Amino acid sequence: MPRKKSDHALTLPILSAACCPQSRGANLKGLCPFHKEKTPSFTVTPAKGIFYCFGCHKGGDVFTFLMEFEGLSFSEALHMLADEAGRDSCTAPLSKHLSVR
């Protein structure tokens, strides 16, 4: 199922806090939080909710970022994002969100 623009609402604040990106057109660019560098190579694409570093080649979405940067499991990252969004991530079983094909 494609993500809606609102699904990326937490991406920018979380990634911005880690690398202080500056606007470069539709994207943001800053120093990578995963390795030392002098020239910014860490790019955030808010419209897609993704990041990529051209220096160390790490990339992904906000879940991947939290898992790598904070050392969290996917479940922990999910709970952290749910807390940030003011939602309870455990209110319904996962099976209610999945459609059987």
Secondary structure as GFF3:
##gff-version 3
##sequence-region A 1 101
A	DSSP	three_ten_helix	5	8	.	.	.	ID=ss1
A	DSSP	alpha_helix	11	19	.	.	.	ID=ss2
A	DSSP	beta_strand	22	24	.	.	.	ID=ss3
A	DSSP	beta_strand	27	30	.	.	.	ID=ss4
A	DSSP	beta_strand	42	45	.	.	.	ID=ss5
A	DSSP	beta_strand	50	53	.	.	.	ID=ss6
A	DSSP	beta_strand	59	61	.	.	.	ID=ss7
A	DSSP	alpha_helix	62	70	.	.	.	ID=ss8
A	DSSP	alpha_helix	74	85	.	.	.	ID=ss9
A	DSSP	three_ten_helix	94	96	.	.	.	ID=ss10
###
